[in-house]
Amino acid sequence: MGLLTNVFPDDEFEEKFQAVVANISTKKPIALRMAKEVMAKSEECGSLETALAMERNAIQWLIYSPDIQAIMDEFRKDPYQLTSIQKEMNKASDAK
C-alpha cells in the first residue's frame, strides 16, 4: 500500500523528504506501529465503517499504553503546561 500526501519538485525533493522523515521520527514508536498496522489492515475490512471501528479500537488501546499513561500523568499534574507545549509543537510541525 502506498500513501501519497505531498508532491515535491525534483530540486526540492531531498530537502523536503528529510523534513518529513525528521517529523515522523519525533513520534512515539508505539503510535507509529499502530498506525502502520491500522493502515495495512484497513484494506481487509470490507467497509469504511469497519475500518473506522478498527481505528477507534487502536486509539483506545493506545490510551492505555505505558507511554501515553506517563503523558497523562504529567497532564493531570499541570494541564495548562502540557497543552501549551503541545500547541507549540503542533505549530512548529505544521509550519514545516
Backbone hydrogen bonds in HBPLUS format (Angstrom, degrees):
<---DONOR---> <-ACCEPTOR-->    atom                        ^
c    i                          cat <-CA-CA->   ^        H-A-AA   ^      H-
h    n   atom  resd res      DA  || num        DHA   H-A  angle D-A-AA Bond
n    s   type  num  typ     dist DA aas  dist angle  dist       angle   num
A0012-GLU N   A0009-PRO O   2.94 MM   3  5.42 151.5  2.02 116.4 125.3     1
A0013-PHE N   A0009-PRO O   3.02 MM   4  5.98 121.8  2.37 150.8 166.7     2
A0013-PHE N   A0010-ASP O   3.32 MM   3  5.16 149.6  2.42  97.2 105.8     3
A0016-LYS N   A0012-GLU O   2.99 MM   4  6.09 172.9  1.99 167.9 170.3     4
A0017-PHE N   A0013-PHE O   2.74 MM   4  5.79 162.5  1.77 161.0 166.8     5
A0018-GLN N   A0014-GLU O   2.98 MM   4  6.09 161.9  2.01 147.6 152.0     6
A0019-ALA N   A0015-GLU O   3.10 MM   4  6.37 147.7  2.21 141.1 150.0     7
A0020-VAL N   A0016-LYS O   2.98 MM   4  6.33 154.5  2.05 150.4 156.6     8
A0021-VAL N   A0017-PHE O   2.94 MM   4  6.23 164.7  1.96 155.0 159.2     9
A0022-ALA N   A0018-GLN O   2.86 MM   4  6.01 157.1  1.91 145.1 151.7    10
A0023-ASN N   A0019-ALA O   2.97 MM   4  6.17 153.4  2.04 144.1 151.0    11
A0024-ILE N   A0020-VAL O   2.94 MM   4  6.23 165.7  1.96 155.8 159.0    12
A0025-SER N   A0021-VAL O   2.92 MM   4  6.07 154.4  1.98 148.4 155.8    13
A0026-THR N   A0023-ASN O   3.17 MM   3  5.52 156.2  2.23 107.8 114.9    14
A0027-LYS N   A0024-ILE O   3.05 MM   3  5.61 166.4  2.07 119.6 123.9    15
A0031-ALA N   A0028-LYS O   3.08 MM   3  5.37 122.7  2.42 105.4 119.2    16
A0032-LEU N   A0028-LYS O   3.05 MM   4  6.39 155.9  2.11 154.9 162.5    17
A0033-ARG N   A0029-PRO O   2.91 MM   4  6.13 161.0  1.95 152.6 157.3    18
A0034-MET N   A0030-ILE O   3.08 MM   4  6.24 158.7  2.12 140.8 146.5    19
A0035-ALA N   A0031-ALA O   2.89 MM   4  6.06 159.4  1.93 147.3 153.2    20
A0036-LYS N   A0032-LEU O   2.95 MM   4  6.12 161.7  1.98 150.0 154.8    21
A0037-GLU N   A0033-ARG O   2.97 MM   4  6.20 158.3  2.02 147.3 153.4    22
A0038-VAL N   A0034-MET O   2.87 MM   4  6.07 163.6  1.90 153.9 158.2    23
A0039-MET N   A0035-ALA O   2.94 MM   4  6.15 164.4  1.96 151.3 155.3    24
A0040-ALA N   A0036-LYS O   2.97 MM   4  6.12 159.4  2.01 147.2 153.2    25
A0041-LYS N   A0037-GLU O   2.91 MM   4  6.05 160.7  1.95 152.5 157.5    26
A0042-SER N   A0038-VAL O   2.90 MM   4  5.84 133.7  2.12 143.2 154.7    27
A0044-GLU N   A0041-LYS O   2.91 MM   3  5.40 144.8  2.04 113.7 123.9    28
A0045-CYS N   A0042-SER O   3.31 MM   3  5.26 159.2  2.36 100.7 106.8    29
A0051-ALA N   A0047-SER O   3.05 MM   4  6.32 160.1  2.09 148.9 154.7    30
A0052-LEU N   A0048-LEU O   2.87 MM   4  6.08 159.6  1.91 155.0 160.1    31
A0053-ALA N   A0049-GLU O   3.00 MM   4  6.21 149.4  2.10 141.6 150.2    32
A0054-MET N   A0050-THR O   2.99 MM   4  6.26 153.3  2.06 147.1 153.8    33
A0055-GLU N   A0051-ALA O   3.00 MM   4  6.28 152.0  2.08 143.9 151.8    34
A0056-ARG N   A0052-LEU O   2.90 MM   4  6.18 157.4  1.95 148.4 154.0    35
A0057-ASN N   A0053-ALA O   2.98 MM   4  6.25 156.9  2.04 146.7 152.8    36
A0058-ALA N   A0054-MET O   3.00 MM   4  6.26 153.3  2.07 146.6 153.6    37
A0059-ILE N   A0055-GLU O   2.98 MM   4  6.28 158.5  2.03 151.7 157.2    38
A0060-GLN N   A0056-ARG O   2.91 MM   4  6.18 159.8  1.95 151.0 156.7    39
A0061-TRP N   A0057-ASN O   2.91 MM   4  6.13 153.7  1.98 146.2 153.5    40
A0062-LEU N   A0058-ALA O   2.91 MM   4  6.17 158.7  1.96 149.2 154.8    41
A0063-ILE N   A0059-ILE O   3.05 MM   4  6.29 145.3  2.17 146.2 155.0    42
A0064-TYR N   A0061-TRP O   3.15 MM   3  5.68 141.9  2.30 109.6 118.7    43
A0065-SER N   A0062-LEU O   3.00 MM   3  5.10 165.8  2.02 109.8 114.1    44
A0069-GLN N   A0065-SER O   2.93 MM   4  6.15 161.4  1.96 159.2 165.4    45
A0070-ALA N   A0066-PRO O   2.96 MM   4  6.11 150.9  2.05 147.7 153.9    46
A0071-ILE N   A0067-ASP O   3.25 MM   4  6.59 153.4  2.33 141.9 148.5    47
A0072-MET N   A0068-ILE O   2.84 MM   4  6.14 158.6  1.89 151.6 158.2    48
A0073-ASP N   A0069-GLN O   2.86 MM   4  6.08 148.3  1.97 144.4 152.6    49
A0074-GLU N   A0070-ALA O   3.20 MM   4  6.50 156.0  2.26 143.2 148.4    50
A0075-PHE N   A0071-ILE O   2.88 MM   4  6.20 154.7  1.94 148.7 156.8    51
A0076-ARG N   A0072-MET O   2.84 MM   4  6.08 156.0  1.90 150.4 155.9    52
A0077-LYS N   A0073-ASP O   3.22 MM   4  6.50 141.2  2.38 138.7 148.2    53
A0077-LYS N   A0074-GLU O   3.14 MM   3  5.17 126.1  2.44  95.0 108.8    54
A0078-ASP N   A0074-GLU O   3.16 MM   4  6.50 158.4  2.21 153.5 157.9    55
A0082-LEU N   A0078-ASP O   3.41 MM   4  6.73 169.8  2.43 162.0 163.5    56
A0083-THR N   A0079-PRO O   3.06 MM   4  6.18 166.8  2.07 155.0 159.1    57
A0084-SER N   A0080-TYR O   2.96 MM   4  6.04 155.8  2.02 149.4 155.9    58
A0085-ILE N   A0081-GLN O   3.05 MM   4  6.25 156.2  2.11 148.0 154.4    59
A0086-GLN N   A0082-LEU O   2.93 MM   4  6.14 162.3  1.97 150.0 155.0    60
A0087-LYS N   A0083-THR O   2.92 MM   4  6.06 154.9  1.98 144.2 150.8    61
A0088-GLU N   A0084-SER O   3.16 MM   4  6.37 159.4  2.20 143.5 148.2    62
A0089-MET N   A0085-ILE O   2.96 MM   4  6.26 155.2  2.02 149.7 157.2    63
A0090-ASN N   A0086-GLN O   2.83 MM   4  6.05 155.8  1.89 150.9 157.4    64
A0091-LYS N   A0087-LYS O   2.93 MM   4  6.18 159.2  1.98 149.4 154.9    65
A0092-ALA N   A0088-GLU O   2.99 MM   4  6.18 160.5  2.03 147.2 152.3    66
A0093-SER N   A0089-MET O   2.92 MM   4  6.08 156.0  1.97 145.8 152.6    67
A0094-ASP N   A0090-ASN O   2.83 MM   4  6.00 159.9  1.87 151.8 157.3    68
A0095-ALA N   A0091-LYS O   3.00 MM   4  6.10 140.7  2.16 141.6 151.6    69
A0096-LYS N   A0093-SER O   3.26 MM   3  5.52 147.9  2.37 102.2 111.0    70
